[in-house]
């Protein structure tokens, strides 16, 4: 397997001032650009969400509609990490470069995962129509949660490394328990996102994508370091 890691080329000059006001303005600008790019990359999801009625029977379709968010999330995390290493005001280039580079690798694992999650969601919606179906709800929810957590680890591995898909899948599975805090964090972010949708609206969730991506990138730092130390070759 081959591995990709290491910082992007640093800019030759610091484009951001030293004062807190300048730093705050630069951070705000970066987050606004990131939000615009995330919405653009996830535009099929945005359209589907706006068209789907808020009915439980549409939940499997909602899960499938979230597929474009996977490569957008990978590119967003990559852009946040790149921005943290370079003092420039061109955050857009980091996102688009990462999106072009990783969209294929991301969809190879994200597409089948979303199909399985959609099937699990379909079963959850219709469990009450089956005799004894309620008893299967905890196991189905646990399996869905594990898939979501595993997907979070796959985002990290796709963002920071160039593993073969099957190798990354095994590494992500092996990291679920050792990096339990990140695993629980991914599930917690998913629960918060679901709460925002239920309590407010899908539009509010879309407008907060930058915050979710930034928090995900922050939580993932130890996972990047651990995967680099355990699963990559060093000179």
C-alpha positions as CSV (number, residue, x, y, z in Angstrom):
1,X,0.0,0.0,0.0
2,X,1.1,3.6,-0.5
3,X,0.7,6.4,1.9
4,X,0.1,10.1,1.5
5,X,0.8,12.5,4.4
6,X,2.7,15.6,5.1
7,X,1.9,19.3,4.9
8,X,1.0,21.2,1.8
9,X,3.5,23.7,0.4
10,X,3.7,26.7,2.8
11,X,3.2,30.1,1.4
12,X,6.2,32.4,1.3
13,X,4.6,35.3,3.1
14,X,2.2,35.7,6.0
15,X,-1.0,37.2,4.5
16,X,-2.7,37.5,7.9
17,X,-1.9,40.2,10.4
18,X,-0.6,39.4,13.9
19,X,-3.4,41.0,15.8
20,X,-6.5,39.2,17.2
21,X,-8.9,41.2,15.1
22,X,-7.0,40.2,11.9
23,X,-6.8,36.6,13.0
24,X,-10.5,36.6,13.8
25,X,-11.5,38.1,10.5
26,X,-9.3,35.6,8.7
27,X,-10.9,32.7,10.5
28,X,-14.4,34.1,9.7
29,X,-13.5,34.4,6.1
30,X,-12.2,30.9,5.9
31,X,-15.3,29.5,7.5
32,X,-17.6,31.4,5.1
33,X,-15.6,30.1,2.2
34,X,-15.7,26.6,3.6
35,X,-19.5,26.7,4.1
36,X,-20.0,27.9,0.5
37,X,-17.8,25.2,-0.9
38,X,-19.5,22.5,1.2
39,X,-22.9,23.6,0.0
40,X,-21.7,23.7,-3.6
41,X,-20.2,20.2,-3.3
42,X,-23.3,18.9,-1.6
43,X,-25.8,20.7,-3.9
44,X,-27.5,17.4,-4.9
45,X,-28.1,16.7,-1.2
46,X,-29.4,20.2,-0.7
47,X,-31.9,19.8,-3.6
48,X,-33.0,16.4,-2.4
49,X,-33.5,17.6,1.2
50,X,-35.6,20.5,0.1
51,X,-37.8,18.3,-2.1
52,X,-38.4,15.5,0.3
53,X,-41.3,15.7,2.7
54,X,-40.6,15.3,6.4
55,X,-42.3,11.9,6.6
56,X,-40.7,8.8,8.2
57,X,-41.2,6.8,5.0
58,X,-38.8,9.2,3.3
59,X,-35.9,8.5,5.7
60,X,-34.2,5.9,3.5
61,X,-34.3,8.3,0.6
62,X,-32.9,11.0,2.9
63,X,-30.0,8.7,3.9
64,X,-29.2,8.1,0.2
65,X,-29.4,11.8,-0.5
66,X,-26.6,12.4,2.0
67,X,-24.1,10.5,-0.2
68,X,-22.6,13.7,-1.8
69,X,-21.8,14.9,1.7
70,X,-19.2,12.2,2.1
71,X,-16.6,13.6,-0.4
72,X,-17.6,17.1,0.7
73,X,-16.7,16.2,4.3
74,X,-13.4,14.6,3.3
75,X,-12.5,17.7,1.3
76,X,-13.7,20.0,4.1
77,X,-11.6,18.3,6.7
78,X,-8.6,18.3,4.4
79,X,-9.1,22.1,3.8
80,X,-9.4,22.8,7.6
81,X,-6.1,20.9,8.2
82,X,-4.3,22.6,5.4
83,X,-5.5,26.1,6.5
84,X,-4.2,25.4,10.0
85,X,-0.7,24.8,8.6
86,X,-0.5,27.8,6.3
87,X,-1.2,31.5,6.8
88,X,-2.8,32.4,3.6
89,X,-6.2,33.8,2.5
90,X,-6.9,31.3,-0.3
91,X,-8.8,28.5,1.5
92,X,-10.7,27.6,-1.6
93,X,-7.8,26.0,-3.4
94,X,-7.3,23.5,-0.5
95,X,-10.9,22.3,-0.7
96,X,-11.1,21.9,-4.5
97,X,-7.7,20.2,-4.7
98,X,-8.7,17.7,-2.0
99,X,-12.1,17.1,-3.6
100,X,-10.7,16.3,-7.0
101,X,-8.1,14.1,-5.4
102,X,-10.3,12.1,-3.1
103,X,-13.8,12.0,-4.5
104,X,-13.3,8.6,-6.2
105,X,-11.6,7.0,-3.2
106,X,-14.4,8.4,-0.9
107,X,-17.3,7.1,-3.0
108,X,-15.8,3.6,-3.2
109,X,-16.6,3.1,0.5
110,X,-19.3,5.7,1.0
111,X,-21.7,4.5,-1.7
112,X,-22.1,0.9,-0.3
113,X,-22.2,2.3,3.2
114,X,-25.1,4.6,2.4
115,X,-27.0,1.8,0.7
116,X,-26.6,-0.4,3.8
117,X,-27.6,2.5,6.1
118,X,-30.7,3.2,3.9
119,X,-31.7,-0.5,4.2
120,X,-31.3,-0.3,8.0
121,X,-33.3,2.8,8.1
122,X,-36.0,1.2,6.0
123,X,-36.2,-1.7,8.4
124,X,-36.4,0.7,11.4
125,X,-39.3,2.6,9.9
126,X,-41.2,-0.7,9.2
127,X,-40.3,-2.8,12.2
128,X,-43.6,-2.2,13.9
129,X,-45.4,-3.8,11.0
130,X,-43.5,-7.1,11.7
131,X,-44.3,-9.5,14.6
132,X,-41.5,-9.1,17.1
133,X,-40.0,-6.3,15.1
134,X,-39.6,-4.0,18.1
135,X,-37.1,-6.5,19.7
136,X,-34.8,-6.0,16.7
137,X,-34.8,-2.2,17.0
138,X,-31.8,-2.0,19.5
139,X,-29.6,-4.3,17.4
140,X,-30.5,-2.4,14.2
141,X,-29.7,1.0,15.9
142,X,-26.4,-0.4,17.2
143,X,-25.4,-1.6,13.8
144,X,-26.3,1.7,12.2
145,X,-24.3,3.5,14.9
146,X,-21.3,1.3,14.3
147,X,-21.5,2.0,10.5
148,X,-21.6,5.7,11.2
149,X,-18.6,5.6,13.5
150,X,-16.7,3.4,11.0
151,X,-17.5,6.0,8.3
152,X,-16.0,8.7,10.5
153,X,-12.7,6.7,10.8
154,X,-12.8,6.2,7.0
155,X,-13.1,10.0,6.5
156,X,-9.9,10.4,8.5
157,X,-8.1,7.7,6.6
158,X,-9.2,9.0,3.2
159,X,-8.3,12.6,4.1
160,X,-4.8,12.0,5.4
161,X,-3.6,8.8,3.7
162,X,-3.7,6.9,0.5
163,X,-4.5,3.4,1.6
164,X,-6.3,0.8,-0.6
165,X,-10.0,0.8,0.2
166,X,-10.0,-2.7,1.7
167,X,-6.9,-1.8,3.8
168,X,-8.5,1.4,5.0
169,X,-11.7,-0.5,5.9
170,X,-9.8,-2.9,8.0
171,X,-7.8,-0.2,9.7
172,X,-11.0,1.8,10.4
173,X,-12.6,-1.3,12.0
174,X,-9.5,-1.9,14.1
175,X,-9.5,1.7,15.3
176,X,-13.1,1.7,16.6
177,X,-12.2,0.6,20.1
178,X,-8.7,1.9,20.6
179,X,-9.8,5.4,19.5
180,X,-13.1,5.1,21.4
181,X,-13.3,8.8,22.2
182,X,-13.4,9.7,18.5
183,X,-15.8,6.9,17.8
184,X,-18.2,8.2,20.4
185,X,-17.6,11.8,19.1
186,X,-18.7,10.8,15.6
187,X,-21.9,9.2,16.9
188,X,-22.5,12.3,19.1
189,X,-22.1,14.6,16.2
190,X,-24.6,12.5,14.2
191,X,-27.1,12.6,17.1
192,X,-26.7,16.4,17.3
193,X,-27.2,16.8,13.6
194,X,-30.4,14.7,13.8
195,X,-31.6,16.8,16.7
196,X,-31.0,20.0,14.7
197,X,-33.1,18.6,11.9
198,X,-35.9,17.4,14.1
199,X,-36.0,20.4,16.4
200,X,-35.4,23.1,13.8
201,X,-35.0,22.3,10.1
202,X,-32.7,20.7,7.5
203,X,-31.8,24.2,6.3
204,X,-30.3,25.1,9.6
205,X,-28.2,22.0,9.6
206,X,-26.9,22.9,6.1
207,X,-26.0,26.3,7.3
208,X,-24.0,24.8,10.1
209,X,-22.0,22.4,8.0
210,X,-18.8,24.5,8.5
211,X,-19.1,24.1,12.3
212,X,-19.6,20.3,12.1
213,X,-16.6,19.9,9.7
214,X,-14.4,22.1,11.9
215,X,-15.3,20.2,15.0
216,X,-14.8,16.9,13.3
217,X,-11.3,18.0,12.1
218,X,-10.5,19.0,15.7
219,X,-11.6,15.7,17.2
220,X,-9.7,13.8,14.5
221,X,-6.3,15.1,15.3
222,X,-5.3,12.3,17.6
223,X,-6.7,9.8,15.1
224,X,-4.5,11.2,12.3
225,X,-1.4,11.0,14.6
226,X,-2.2,7.4,15.7
227,X,-2.9,6.1,12.2
228,X,0.4,7.7,11.0
229,X,2.4,6.2,13.8
230,X,0.8,2.7,13.6
231,X,0.1,2.1,9.9
232,X,2.6,4.1,7.9
233,X,6.3,3.6,7.1
234,X,8.7,6.2,8.5
235,X,12.3,6.8,7.4
